[in-house]
């Protein structure tokens, strides 16, 4: 499965459409803390929302530890997307001191 390390992801993606961060965690996990600029599509909703995942971008799938996003990576790769799993998920992102934001108003954390 194609993977990418936290260190290989820009802290602030360019926003030019070449990189698409896809967070597949549940709503409570997303609200607690996520990568700014990521798109939230819970894993259970993905098949109904595939039109939101651009084919022209490099997709980076993200979950808490890399397990769910690994399954999503495999699924999207079979469908022809250029997709990679974020190794270690949000746990690795936070451990690397990378910035996060939350929807709660509290300090972001990985749930």
Backbone bond lengths (Angstrom), bond angles and torsions (degrees), N, CA, C in turn:
res aa  C-N    CA-C-N  psi(-1)  N-CA   C-N-CA  omega(-1)  CA-C   N-CA-C  phi
1 X - - - 1.438 - - 1.525 109.17 -
2 X 1.325 117.56 133.19 1.462 119.76 178.06 1.526 111.20 -66.53
3 X 1.309 116.40 128.31 1.460 121.12 178.04 1.519 109.86 -127.32
4 X 1.328 114.40 162.37 1.451 121.10 176.96 1.533 107.24 -138.98
5 X 1.316 116.34 142.58 1.457 121.76 179.59 1.522 110.53 -84.78
6 X 1.316 115.20 152.79 1.464 120.90 178.35 1.527 110.37 -52.53
7 X 1.322 117.63 -42.88 1.468 121.79 -177.37 1.526 112.76 -61.85
8 X 1.332 117.08 -19.75 1.464 120.54 -178.71 1.525 113.47 -90.05
9 X 1.329 117.45 -1.54 1.462 121.86 178.91 1.517 108.27 -101.50
10 X 1.330 118.14 129.36 1.464 119.26 177.64 1.529 110.95 -61.53
11 X 1.321 116.74 141.28 1.463 121.06 178.96 1.519 109.48 -58.38
12 X 1.310 116.84 -40.93 1.461 122.29 176.64 1.523 107.97 -124.46
13 X 1.355 116.96 97.29 1.465 119.14 179.27 1.518 111.86 -53.81
14 X 1.317 116.55 147.05 1.461 123.08 -171.56 1.519 114.55 -60.42
15 X 1.317 118.42 -26.01 1.458 120.11 -178.56 1.519 112.99 76.98
16 X 1.337 116.25 16.63 1.463 120.50 -178.73 1.525 112.44 -96.62
17 X 1.329 116.54 8.67 1.460 120.24 177.68 1.513 115.10 85.73
18 X 1.334 118.02 2.24 1.459 119.53 -179.00 1.525 112.49 -87.21
19 X 1.344 117.15 -17.66 1.458 122.26 -179.47 1.521 108.58 -131.59
20 X 1.329 116.06 130.55 1.470 122.18 -178.66 1.516 107.84 -126.89
21 X 1.335 116.53 111.98 1.456 121.55 178.51 1.521 108.66 -89.31
22 X 1.316 117.10 117.96 1.453 123.58 -175.70 1.522 109.73 -111.37
23 X 1.318 116.96 107.17 1.460 122.71 179.56 1.527 108.14 -92.38
24 X 1.330 116.70 117.92 1.464 121.36 -173.94 1.535 112.58 -105.15
25 X 1.325 117.26 15.18 1.461 120.68 -179.28 1.529 111.81 -76.72
26 X 1.308 115.74 172.54 1.458 122.36 179.28 1.531 110.34 -74.55
27 X 1.333 117.54 159.18 1.465 120.82 -176.27 1.527 115.27 -54.85
28 X 1.333 118.37 -38.39 1.459 119.43 -180.00 1.524 111.66 -68.86
29 X 1.320 117.14 -34.59 1.466 120.97 177.01 1.529 110.11 -66.43
30 X 1.331 115.98 -44.90 1.465 122.03 178.35 1.525 110.45 -59.65
31 X 1.329 116.85 -48.04 1.463 121.03 -176.94 1.523 111.47 -61.03
32 X 1.334 117.66 -36.34 1.463 121.58 -178.07 1.524 111.91 -66.72
33 X 1.325 117.52 -37.32 1.459 120.33 -179.69 1.507 111.68 178.81
34 X 1.322 115.63 130.81 1.464 120.77 179.50 1.526 110.10 -149.39
35 X 1.316 115.22 171.19 1.458 122.15 178.83 1.524 108.16 -79.07
36 X 1.315 116.25 127.08 1.465 119.91 177.49 1.522 109.44 -59.98
37 X 1.303 115.92 134.51 1.458 120.53 179.59 1.510 114.16 91.14
38 X 1.344 117.45 -8.67 1.460 120.52 177.20 1.528 109.52 -73.66
39 X 1.318 115.27 159.28 1.461 121.96 174.99 1.517 107.89 -107.78
40 X 1.327 115.66 132.36 1.461 120.62 -177.95 1.519 110.54 -98.49
41 X 1.323 115.62 114.10 1.465 122.60 171.49 1.526 105.62 -134.35
42 X 1.344 117.74 101.30 1.455 119.18 179.83 1.530 111.43 -54.26
43 X 1.313 116.15 145.84 1.463 121.80 -175.96 1.532 111.92 -51.92
44 X 1.315 117.39 -40.96 1.453 121.16 -178.75 1.518 114.52 -67.71
45 X 1.333 117.51 -15.24 1.461 122.23 179.99 1.522 113.08 -102.65
46 X 1.315 116.87 -6.69 1.459 120.69 -169.92 1.524 113.66 -58.09
47 X 1.321 118.50 -47.13 1.463 119.13 -174.92 1.524 111.80 -62.30
48 X 1.318 118.28 -28.65 1.457 121.51 177.43 1.509 114.06 -84.91
49 X 1.338 116.98 -6.38 1.470 120.77 -176.47 1.532 112.73 -126.85
50 X 1.326 116.67 22.34 1.466 120.75 -177.60 1.519 112.93 -57.93
51 X 1.321 117.39 -27.47 1.465 119.96 -179.96 1.525 111.98 -66.97
52 X 1.328 118.37 -12.66 1.466 122.31 177.70 1.530 112.40 -86.80
53 X 1.321 116.46 -8.96 1.470 121.06 -178.79 1.528 107.93 -100.07
54 X 1.331 116.62 109.63 1.470 119.26 -174.85 1.527 112.95 -68.58
55 X 1.307 114.55 139.71 1.467 119.99 177.85 1.524 111.91 -83.54
56 X 1.322 117.38 -20.51 1.461 120.70 -177.02 1.525 112.82 -84.73
57 X 1.332 117.11 -6.91 1.462 120.70 -177.29 1.526 110.76 -105.21
58 X 1.313 115.45 160.84 1.467 121.62 169.28 1.526 105.32 -82.88
59 X 1.313 116.94 118.36 1.458 122.44 -176.88 1.526 109.20 -94.50
60 X 1.331 115.98 131.29 1.459 121.89 174.34 1.520 106.46 -114.68
61 X 1.333 116.97 114.09 1.454 121.93 179.46 1.520 109.52 -87.84
62 X 1.348 115.44 136.74 1.462 121.68 -173.92 1.529 109.55 -133.39
63 X 1.338 115.79 137.38 1.461 121.33 168.41 1.528 107.04 -140.03
64 X 1.310 118.32 -159.28 1.461 120.51 -177.85 1.525 111.52 -69.21
65 X 1.349 116.33 -49.91 1.466 119.30 -174.16 1.523 114.64 -121.33
66 X 1.321 116.93 -12.63 1.459 120.80 -178.41 1.513 113.85 111.54
67 X 1.320 118.14 -6.64 1.468 120.27 -178.79 1.523 112.34 -74.68
68 X 1.329 117.30 -56.52 1.469 119.91 -179.97 1.522 110.88 -63.36
69 X 1.325 116.00 -43.25 1.466 118.46 -179.87 1.520 110.91 -66.18
70 X 1.327 117.52 -26.14 1.458 120.61 174.57 1.523 111.32 -64.90
71 X 1.328 116.36 -41.53 1.465 120.04 177.18 1.529 110.41 -65.00
72 X 1.334 115.90 -41.26 1.466 120.70 178.44 1.523 110.09 -64.43
73 X 1.320 117.03 -40.28 1.462 121.19 178.18 1.515 110.59 -58.70
74 X 1.319 116.91 -47.02 1.460 120.72 178.38 1.517 112.36 -60.54
75 X 1.323 116.39 -43.16 1.460 121.38 -179.48 1.533 111.08 -63.80
76 X 1.337 116.41 -48.84 1.466 119.71 -178.68 1.531 111.53 -67.27
77 X 1.323 116.87 -36.58 1.471 119.90 178.83 1.529 110.12 -61.63
78 X 1.328 117.29 -40.47 1.467 120.50 177.68 1.526 111.10 -63.75
79 X 1.328 116.34 -27.28 1.463 120.87 179.30 1.516 113.63 -87.09
80 X 1.329 116.98 0.51 1.459 120.16 175.03 1.517 116.44 98.79
81 X 1.327 118.34 3.63 1.464 120.14 177.67 1.525 110.02 -76.21
82 X 1.329 116.25 151.44 1.464 123.20 170.24 1.527 104.92 -86.63
83 X 1.317 116.61 95.05 1.466 121.09 -170.57 1.517 111.01 -130.35
84 X 1.329 115.14 143.66 1.459 122.98 178.33 1.521 108.54 -134.73
85 X 1.321 116.08 147.60 1.453 122.66 176.38 1.522 109.09 -90.83
86 X 1.338 117.44 134.62 1.463 120.84 175.66 1.524 108.40 -76.07
87 X 1.316 116.51 109.90 1.464 122.45 -178.05 1.530 109.88 -59.16
88 X 1.323 116.06 124.40 1.461 120.63 178.25 1.513 113.89 83.17
89 X 1.307 118.08 -7.23 1.455 122.79 175.92 1.522 114.69 56.51
90 X 1.317 114.83 -150.10 1.464 120.64 -178.03 1.521 112.12 -68.00
91 X 1.323 117.05 -24.88 1.466 119.07 175.71 1.522 109.19 -62.44
92 X 1.325 117.07 -45.80 1.473 120.91 178.39 1.523 111.10 -67.59
93 X 1.335 116.89 -38.13 1.465 121.04 178.72 1.533 109.85 -58.87
94 X 1.328 116.96 -49.89 1.461 121.28 -179.56 1.524 111.26 -65.88
95 X 1.330 117.17 -41.62 1.473 121.18 179.55 1.520 111.26 -62.64
96 X 1.337 116.16 -28.73 1.456 120.61 178.30 1.522 112.93 -81.62
97 X 1.326 116.93 3.09 1.464 120.81 178.30 1.515 113.40 73.68
98 X 1.329 116.47 19.29 1.461 120.28 -179.17 1.519 110.75 -75.90
99 X 1.330 117.57 147.51 1.465 119.93 -176.75 1.528 112.29 -70.42
100 X 1.334 113.67 146.53 1.453 121.52 175.79 1.527 107.90 -135.17
101 X 1.300 114.67 164.36 1.451 121.64 175.23 1.522 107.83 -132.19
102 X 1.332 116.87 161.28 1.460 119.80 178.42 1.522 109.59 -130.10
103 X 1.309 115.39 162.66 1.461 121.32 177.16 1.515 111.50 -98.34
104 X 1.330 117.05 1.51 1.459 121.18 -173.11 1.519 113.56 -98.39
105 X 1.304 118.08 -13.93 1.462 121.12 -173.41 1.517 112.43 88.16
106 X 1.324 117.17 -13.35 1.454 122.10 176.39 1.516 110.13 -87.99
107 X 1.319 116.22 169.61 1.468 119.71 176.21 1.523 108.93 -61.32
108 X 1.336 117.58 135.56 1.450 119.68 -178.73 1.522 112.76 -68.96
109 X 1.323 115.13 146.94 1.460 121.44 176.09 1.520 108.45 -152.20
110 X 1.330 115.68 163.66 1.465 121.34 179.47 1.515 108.20 -90.62
111 X 1.313 115.23 119.69 1.470 121.77 179.75 1.512 109.08 -94.77
